[in-house]
Amino acid sequence: MSEELKTERTLTVHCNGVDHKIVYGDDSIFHVQLGRGPKGSYQTYAQGDWKKLGYLSIVYDGLNIGNGYKKRFIVEHANGTRVVIARQLC
């Protein structure tokens, strides 16, 4: 029997003066999400796997949000855990 080889990668993100190490694999999904209000939920604006990571970072940086809106960039692992990579509130 052959098992599928899963590649694990590490991404270092510098956010708010602190370096964060994000570990992700082939089955991880990245999300760019938008929300409104201090207690409002987020809606996924764009998503993709690690192959679209460059595109998703450009989308996140290009989103202009106004008063009362918020955005975040997260990675969701296959086991259901989510890690916030970047977040901006206005």
Number of C-alpha atoms within 10 A of each C-alpha: 3 4 5 6 7 9 9 11 11 10 12 11 14 12 11 9 7 8 11 15 12 14 14 21 15 15 15 20 20 27 25 24 19 22 19 18 13 11 7 12 11 16 14 14 14 15 18 15 17 18 11 12 15 9 13 21 15 10 14 20 10 9 11 9 15 10 9 12 17 21 23 19 23 17 23 17 17 13 8 8 9 15 14 14 20 17 16 11 15 12
